[in-house]
Amino acid sequence: MELILTLLGGLGLFLFGMSFMSQGLQKAAGAKLRTILEAMTKNKIIAVLFGALFTAIIQSSGATTVMVVSFVNTGIMTLAQSVGIIFGANIGTTITSQLVAFNLTGIAPAILFVGAVFMMFGKHPMVKKIGEVILGFGALFMGISMMKDSMSGLREYQNVLNILGSLDNPILGILLGTVITVVVQSSSVTVSILLLMASQGLVALPVCFYVVLGCNIGSCTPAVLASLNGKKDAKRAALIHVLFNVLGMVVIGLLLAFGMQQFESFILRISGSDVGRCVANADSLFKIFQTLMFLPLSAQFVALTKKLVPGEDAGDKEFQLLYIGKQNIFSPSTAVVETTQEIERMGTMAIRNLRLAMEAFFDRDEGKIAKVYETEKQIDFLSHELTDYLVKINQLQLPVVDAKRIGGLFHVVSDIERIGDHAENIADYAVKCREENLGFTKKASKEILEMHEKATVIVEEAMEMFVTMDEKNLPDILELEETIDRMDRELQQNHVKRMAKGKCSPMSGIIFTDLVTGLERVADHATNIAFSILEKNPAD
C-alpha cells in the first residue's frame, strides 16, 4: 500500500510540476511567442522549425495546437499555414521525455529551492513567473524521483510483472497509450512515465514503441475539443493533427511489424543501451520521420480535411459569437486575441449603426429606423456575452501582457455599447421628427452632418488604434476630440440664436441640443477606446 501511495504521490507531483512549469512559461512569454507564431507561417519549413521550438519552450503540444486552432478560427492564420506549425508541435513535445531521460533527480531539491526563492522574494512580476517555471521544473523531477523509487519496488510483485508482461499485443499497446493520454491530456506525461517503467525493466522495449504511437494519437484530444465550437476551418486544423498521428501510427506500426529487431538494435545502439533514453529517442524519431514523410503532402492534407469536413460556414449570424465559443475557451494564450476579434466586430456594427441612424434621421425612413433598432439589439447581445466571457477568462492564468489588457477590454465593450445607445437615440429623434413633422434649417442640418461625420471618423480611428495596438492615430484622435468639444459649444450657441429669431420650434431645438450633446459623448467614448491600449486609461 505504501508503495502505491508513493507512486501516486510522485505522479501527482510530476503532473503538478509539468502543469505549473507550462503555465509559468505561457504567462511569462505567451504573448510574445504568440506574436512570433503568427508571423512564422509563410514558409512551411520555417513553420515546422518554429512550431517545434515554440512547443519545446511552453512544454505542451496541446497548448500549441489549441492556439493554432484558435488562430485559424479567428482568421489570423489560414488552414494551409497551420500545417507546418502542427507538424512541428509534434516534434517539440518530445523534448519533455528527452529531459526526463537525463537523470536530474539528484539536483531537483536545489531547483525547487531556487524557484521558491524567485517566487517569494522576486519583486518584479516577470521574476515571479520565472520562479514558477523553475519551481515547476523542480517539482517535475522530484515526482520522477518518487516514481522511480516506487517502480523499483514493483519488481518484487510477480502479479504486476505478469500483467505488464502480457502487453505484447501491438494493438493493445496502441490502445493503452491512446486511452491514458486522453485521460491525462498530455502525451509528454504518458511517455515520461513509460520511460521510467522501461528503465526499471517493467515494460519491454518493443511494447513501449507501440504505446508511444498510441500516446501520439491521444495527444490530439485538446485540439479536437477546442475545435468543436469553432468554424469549419478550425475543425479542419484539428483534423490535420489527428490525421498526422493516425496515418503516422499506421505507417510506423507496419514498419515495426516487419522490422522490429532491426529498429530495436538501432535505437539501443544510438542510445548507449540506456532503455529509458531508447523510449525518448524513439518518440522523437517517430515524430521527425512523420514530418519528413508528410510535409511534402501538406496540400493533400488540407484537401483531405476539406472533403472530410465539407461545406463552408454560413454567413455571419449577428446574434452569436463568431470567434469565441460561449461554453468553450480555446486557450488562455489566445483568449484575449479572440475577444479582440469579437470586440472589433461589435465596434464595426456600432459604426455602421451610427451612420445608418443619421441617414434615418434625415430620410425619416421607417426601414432604416427599424434596422437601427435591430442592430442595437445585436450590439447589446454582444456586450452582454463579451462581458460574461471577460469575467470568465479573467479567472484564468493568462500571459502577463494579456492579463494587463483585461481591464481595458471591459471598458472598450462598455464604450462601444454606449456608442450603440447614442445611435439608437438618433433613431428615436427620427421617429419623433417623423411623427410631429419637425424640421431644421439648412444651416442646422449642415452643422449636425458635419459634427456627425467627425464623431464617426473618431470612432473609426479609435477602433483601428485598439485593434492594431498602434498609437499612430492618437494625435489625430486628440485633435478631433478638441474640435468636436468646440463644435458642441459653438453649435449650441448658434441654435439658441436661431431659436431666439424664431427660425425653429422649441421641440426641434431640444432635439438639436440632445443630438449634438450625444455626438460629443460619442467622441468621448471613442477617446476612451483609443486610450485603452495605453498604460493610463482615462476611463480608469
Summary of the structure (lengths in Angstrom):
residues: 540
radius of gyration: 30.0
end to end distance: 57.0
largest distance: 106.6
contacts: 1973
relative contact order: 0.09
helix: 82%
strand: 0%
